Every structure is written in C-alpha cells, then in structure tokens.
Amino acid sequence: MKPLVVIDVVGLTPALLPHMPNLSALSGRASLGTVLPAVTCSAQATFLTGLTPAQHGIVGNGWYFRDLGEVHLWRQHNRLVQGEKVWETARRFAPSYKAANVCWWYAMGASTDITVTPRPIYHADGRKSPDCYVRPPELHDRLTGALGEFPLFQYWGPTAALKSSEWIVGASLRVWAQERPDLLLVYVPHLDYDLQRFGPSSPEARRAASDVDRALKPLLGLDATIVVLSEYGITEARRPVDVNRALRRAGLLEVYTQAGMEYLDPWTSRAFAVADHQVAHVYVRDPADIPRARAVVAELPGVDEVHGREAQASVGLDHERSGELVAVAEPDAWFTYYYWLDDARAPDFARGVDIHRKPGYDPAELFFDPADRFAKARAGLNLVRKKVGLRYAMDVVPLDPSCVRGTHGRLPDRAEDGPVLLCSEPLDRDRVEAVEVRDLLLELQGMPVKESQR
C-alpha cells in the first residue's frame, strides 16, 4: 500500500493556483464540493467520514450545547464527530494501518496513532503559554526540541503569520521520517489569515498563496500519494450583520450584568444566535417564538435565507445540535456575535483573542484595533509582562468589525470561489463532492470502497 499524505490548505481556490507553481504541478485536479456551513470543523468532519453535518453532527465550528446551557466553539474531542473515520475504515482491511494527524481539528481522543495539535498551557495564575498536545508523549519533546515551541500566537490572532504553517510542515516532515504512517493528515492555515484580513483578490492574498506554496514544497516531494484540498473558498466581505443585537432589540435575547459588563444569557433568552462566519444558528427556546425570531432575522439587510427544520433537511443540516433556525448571509455579508448595544458594556474578552469564551466567531481577532494607536505597543508590553511571569490582558482587538475583508460559510455561488482538490495521481473525474472525499482516499490506497459503505 502506498502511503497517503492529505494536506488541507484552508482557503485554496482555483483563482489562487496561478500563484502556486508547486501545487499547480500536481497532475490531478478537480473542483471540490463543500457543505453548509462551509467552515473548518464541518468540512473536515465530512471529508473524514463521508457524512453530512446532519449525520456526523458537526453543525459548525461550535454550537449551543443545550444539555449544558452554554455556547462552545472550537471544542477538541473527537467523540463529538459521529461516524466512522477514514482511518478506522482502513483498519478493517489493513489492521496494522497507521494514521497520523498534524493539526486537523477534533484531534483530542482520536483513534489515530500519532497526534499533534495546538494545546496551550493554562497556568494556575491565569496565564496562557504556547504548546501542543502530542501523542505518543515522547514525540512532544522531539518535535519542540527540533522546531521550538508551537507558535500559538502566529497560529491565530493579530500576529497570525506563516511561521505557524512552517512549524506544522516541519512537524509533519518529522512525523513522516520517524513514524512512517500510512496516512498523514496535515492542516495548513496560513491562507485563512490574509484572505480574511485583506480579501481574496488583494496583493496580500497573492503573496500569502506564494508563501504557502514554497512552504509546502518539501511535503509535495514525499514518496507518497499526495492529496491537497481545501474546505472552502473565501469571498469578499463588506457587510457585518449584527444578528444578536436585532434579536435583543426585539426583546428575544437577554443578558446579565457583572462588574458593569454584559454577558449573553442563553438560559433565559427566548432566542439568540451562534454566529459562525456567513451562517448563524438561531436557538429558539419556545416553538411559539419561532415565527417572531424568523421575521426579525429575515428582515435584516445582508440575510439571504432563513432555514427552518424542513429546509435544513434539504441542505443536510437537520441535526439536533442545529438551531431551530439557520440564517445564511448574502455573498458579501457575514454575522457578528455582538449582543451588547453599548461598547462601554462589552465584556472584557471582546477586546481580546478569546476563541473559547466568545459565543460566536470573531474575525476581528485578526487585527490590532486601528482606532487605538497604542495597541501594538501595549501588546509588546504585555508580552514582556508574560515573560517575567506577570498576568496580563491582551486587549487589542477592535469592536468595529468593518476592517474584515474576507468571509466564507455559505455555499459558493461560482466554482472559482469554491474549494479545489489536487492529487499527485491523475483523477478520473473533474468534480468531487465533500461526502465523496473519504471514499476517494480509500480508493487511492486500493481499499475496497463498496465493501466499506455503511
């Protein structure tokens, strides 16, 4: 069996390939279908299981956990993904099949043999230090000894940069050399940054594409079948849509107050939204309020569609974790998570990079606040405080989302704005649907796909 390397280059589209000669040299190319929502966690779960979000349950990068009464984004445990993963299927035909995951999502607790995923150290005094979770444990020190600590602050936030993708590529090469897996999954995030910051047609986007292409060259030369794919394409963003503020003004969303700051109160709210790029799950406590919530959301400028349960079924999103309503933005619009009506009442985490406490996705975390000319200087001072062991607050993120220039989440309107799949082997088709990726990977390793169907 020839080994297989699957590289997830987030945000890769046909339009960017002219700036990526190493990737463009791969002999197989097909347009790639995606899922609704076209976001990282949902798309990756579909690639690895061959199931829709309605079947595997990953209805977004996060959702409202009704049994907890809390919104959680970016959870990490693999048990959240319902369904058999591709390496588990492969082991039914090749019991010694070895799989390695370098930074694909839902890595914690997965049945892969090798795992490398970002995992900060949360100190008892509240500080956070960069690090990664690695299995087997002895691999951790070999990787960090050779590459340095995982560059967490270049992986996301205002200082997100190529360095994190280079670290991931370096770790992948070492996992390949030392462990020789049959399947190596590699997640490369760099394109996501400048495409959201500056837009997909910007000079910065083209430069990011060239940088990623150079960084990937060593992986493309491995003695393996290479598959490169993307989860979604990023399109121009111009209009933020404050869905939660509209629900609050309509008397459907409630907050509670502590220390002068307002926090979303999902337990008592009649309706609220978990915003996730261009898709928002709207959770409605009482079915009698669904028509009112639908009307409030549907009337917002920038909202394209609002799906009830029946419509969710038609797009493969009718899972119990989904909201009673799912809103989809127009092509140049996206949803904010903001629920406060006065910035003076915003919670302190709103001005920081805090992906686990915000009840929705916040692309403004990619920016230093342009209205604060001391933001970068304060960030530098805070890093000094961190190095000497003092607590600090990295409160540099803007509350004005108008700086965001790229977004994704809705199904693409044009093939050139959608994801793409490349292969080192010729492909016998010009389009692959997201739910077909799992079987394609099995086929490329000579697995009996028909026998693996559930």
VENPEMO-V177732 format. One record per residue. N is the residue number from 1. RES is the residue in one letter. PHI is phi in whole degrees, 0 to 359 (none if undefined). PSI is psi in whole degrees, -180 to 180 (none if undefined). Layout:
n: <N:N>
res: <RES:RES>
phi: <PHI:PHI>
psi: <PSI:PSI>
This chain:
n: <1:2:3:4:5:6:7:8:9:10:11:12:13:14:15:16:17:18:19:20:21:22:23:24:25:26:27:28:29:30:31:32:33:34:35:36:37:38:39:40:41:42:43:44:45:46:47:48:49:50:51:52:53:54:55:56:57:58:59:60:61:62:63:64:65:66:67:68:69:70:71:72:73:74:75:76:77:78:79:80:81:82:83:84:85:86:87:88:89:90:91:92:93:94:95:96:97:98:99:100:101:102:103:104:105:106:107:108:109:110:111:112:113:114:115:116:117:118:119:120:121:122:123:124:125:126:127:128:129:130:131:132:133:134:135:136:137:138:139:140:141:142:143:144:145:146:147:148:149:150:151:152:153:154:155:156:157:158:159:160:161:162:163:164:165:166:167:168:169:170:171:172:173:174:175:176:177:178:179:180:181:182:183:184:185:186:187:188:189:190:191:192:193:194:195:196:197:198:199:200:201:202:203:204:205:206:207:208:209:210:211:212:213:214:215:216:217:218:219:220:221:222:223:224:225:226:227:228:229:230:231:232:233:234:235:236:237:238:239:240:241:242:243:244:245:246:247:248:249:250:251:252:253:254:255:256:257:258:259:260:261:262:263:264:265:266:267:268:269:270:271:272:273:274:275:276:277:278:279:280:281:282:283:284:285:286:287:288:289:290:291:292:293:294:295:296:297:298:299:300:301:302:303:304:305:306:307:308:309:310:311:312:313:314:315:316:317:318:319:320:321:322:323:324:325:326:327:328:329:330:331:332:333:334:335:336:337:338:339:340:341:342:343:344:345:346:347:348:349:350:351:352:353:354:355:356:357:358:359:360:361:362:363:364:365:366:367:368:369:370:371:372:373:374:375:376:377:378:379:380:381:382:383:384:385:386:387:388:389:390:391:392:393:394:395:396:397:398:399:400:401:402:403:404:405:406:407:408:409:410:411:412:413:414:415:416:417:418:419:420:421:422:423:424:425:426:427:428:429:430:431:432:433:434:435:436:437:438:439:440:441:442:443:444:445:446:447:448:449:450:451:452:453:454>
res: <M:K:P:L:V:V:I:D:V:V:G:L:T:P:A:L:L:P:H:M:P:N:L:S:A:L:S:G:R:A:S:L:G:T:V:L:P:A:V:T:C:S:A:Q:A:T:F:L:T:G:L:T:P:A:Q:H:G:I:V:G:N:G:W:Y:F:R:D:L:G:E:V:H:L:W:R:Q:H:N:R:L:V:Q:G:E:K:V:W:E:T:A:R:R:F:A:P:S:Y:K:A:A:N:V:C:W:W:Y:A:M:G:A:S:T:D:I:T:V:T:P:R:P:I:Y:H:A:D:G:R:K:S:P:D:C:Y:V:R:P:P:E:L:H:D:R:L:T:G:A:L:G:E:F:P:L:F:Q:Y:W:G:P:T:A:A:L:K:S:S:E:W:I:V:G:A:S:L:R:V:W:A:Q:E:R:P:D:L:L:L:V:Y:V:P:H:L:D:Y:D:L:Q:R:F:G:P:S:S:P:E:A:R:R:A:A:S:D:V:D:R:A:L:K:P:L:L:G:L:D:A:T:I:V:V:L:S:E:Y:G:I:T:E:A:R:R:P:V:D:V:N:R:A:L:R:R:A:G:L:L:E:V:Y:T:Q:A:G:M:E:Y:L:D:P:W:T:S:R:A:F:A:V:A:D:H:Q:V:A:H:V:Y:V:R:D:P:A:D:I:P:R:A:R:A:V:V:A:E:L:P:G:V:D:E:V:H:G:R:E:A:Q:A:S:V:G:L:D:H:E:R:S:G:E:L:V:A:V:A:E:P:D:A:W:F:T:Y:Y:Y:W:L:D:D:A:R:A:P:D:F:A:R:G:V:D:I:H:R:K:P:G:Y:D:P:A:E:L:F:F:D:P:A:D:R:F:A:K:A:R:A:G:L:N:L:V:R:K:K:V:G:L:R:Y:A:M:D:V:V:P:L:D:P:S:C:V:R:G:T:H:G:R:L:P:D:R:A:E:D:G:P:V:L:L:C:S:E:P:L:D:R:D:R:V:E:A:V:E:V:R:D:L:L:L:E:L:Q:G:M:P:V:K:E:S:Q:R>
phi: <none:282:299:233:246:246:250:266:261:299:84:290:227:304:295:270:299:302:262:227:296:291:292:296:284:296:282:258:214:211:290:237:287:233:236:257:280:276:227:306:295:294:294:298:298:292:304:273:246:74:247:278:304:296:262:270:88:271:273:171:286:184:197:274:277:299:287:257:71:221:269:226:249:58:292:239:281:292:294:293:272:275:116:282:273:301:289:291:297:299:291:291:253:221:304:269:304:249:239:232:239:248:80:294:283:55:271:292:75:287:272:292:281:233:224:226:209:302:204:297:268:260:284:297:270:98:288:234:242:294:189:217:269:226:226:290:303:293:289:305:290:293:289:290:293:275:248:88:297:299:280:303:280:255:272:200:108:299:257:303:202:299:306:292:293:295:297:297:297:299:295:297:296:287:299:299:291:267:249:48:287:282:227:237:263:228:251:240:268:301:302:303:290:285:291:282:290:243:98:288:257:280:302:295:294:295:294:298:298:296:295:297:301:294:295:278:308:297:292:292:266:292:280:202:282:254:239:242:218:225:274:193:254:260:245:298:244:228:231:285:243:271:293:289:296:295:294:291:297:278:81:262:254:242:234:236:239:219:50:78:250:257:234:302:248:291:292:253:295:283:202:205:241:261:280:215:61:263:233:226:276:256:263:239:292:249:307:294:270:300:301:295:297:300:296:298:289:297:279:289:300:101:267:268:219:230:263:278:301:295:291:299:298:288:247:70:230:273:249:297:282:291:290:299:232:233:264:239:280:290:306:256:244:205:261:273:267:306:233:280:256:225:301:293:258:295:293:296:291:296:266:237:271:215:290:262:259:286:277:166:283:229:291:296:295:280:236:282:302:293:275:246:289:257:300:294:295:294:298:297:297:295:294:296:300:297:295:265:87:267:286:204:235:272:266:236:274:289:262:262:274:291:285:289:239:220:207:196:134:282:293:294:275:224:300:291:265:261:287:220:236:242:213:286:253:300:254:264:210:255:213:233:280:303:287:264:298:307:292:299:297:295:299:295:254:75:279:284:301:299:289:272:295:265>
psi: <126:133:158:128:120:115:118:104:97:133:3:129:164:-32:-25:-18:-33:-19:10:76:-32:-44:-40:-21:-13:139:-28:136:137:148:151:124:158:-170:165:121:144:76:166:-57:-42:-46:-45:-41:-37:-44:-40:-18:-21:16:159:165:-31:-24:-42:-13:-2:88:4:-172:-7:173:178:117:97:-34:-17:-20:29:150:131:127:155:42:161:-12:133:-22:-16:-24:111:135:159:133:160:-39:-29:-39:-44:-35:-18:-23:-23:87:-26:10:128:127:141:137:116:91:7:155:168:50:-27:131:7:159:16:156:-33:134:133:121:147:134:96:160:122:104:160:-27:8:-9:157:128:145:140:-176:154:129:135:130:152:-36:-18:-26:-53:-29:-41:-50:-29:-35:-34:-11:175:153:130:72:-40:-5:0:-30:154:-175:-24:15:134:180:-26:-38:-41:-37:-38:-44:-42:-44:-42:-40:-42:-37:-38:-42:-47:-36:-30:-22:60:157:-29:126:114:130:129:123:107:-5:-40:-30:-34:-64:-22:-35:-34:-45:-10:153:-17:10:158:-34:-36:-42:-39:-41:-40:-44:-39:-45:-41:-44:-41:-31:-14:-43:-36:-37:-17:4:152:76:165:127:128:127:128:171:157:-29:165:149:132:167:136:132:-23:107:141:117:78:-40:-34:-37:-42:-35:-44:-27:0:15:-27:136:154:164:160:135:133:38:3:147:138:140:134:87:-23:-34:-13:139:-30:141:164:141:103:134:85:-116:9:140:124:122:115:125:117:-44:123:-26:-20:-5:-47:-41:-46:-42:-44:-43:-46:-44:-28:-10:133:133:-9:127:-51:153:115:124:-173:-42:-44:-33:-36:-36:-18:14:37:12:73:156:-21:-17:158:162:-28:148:117:140:130:161:164:-34:13:161:162:131:162:-7:135:-15:154:-10:122:-25:-17:4:145:156:-29:-16:-29:9:176:103:75:-16:-17:-22:132:45:167:142:93:-14:-14:-13:-1:145:140:112:-18:-7:101:-10:8:-48:-38:-41:-35:-43:-41:-39:-35:-36:-44:-40:-45:-27:9:14:152:155:161:120:72:71:1:136:152:-2:113:7:-12:-17:131:-4:148:175:177:-42:162:140:143:-21:145:-36:-17:-1:178:170:154:129:152:146:-13:149:145:147:19:157:0:138:127:155:-39:-9:-8:-45:-49:-34:-42:-41:-42:-41:-20:14:23:147:90:-44:-37:-21:-8:139:none>
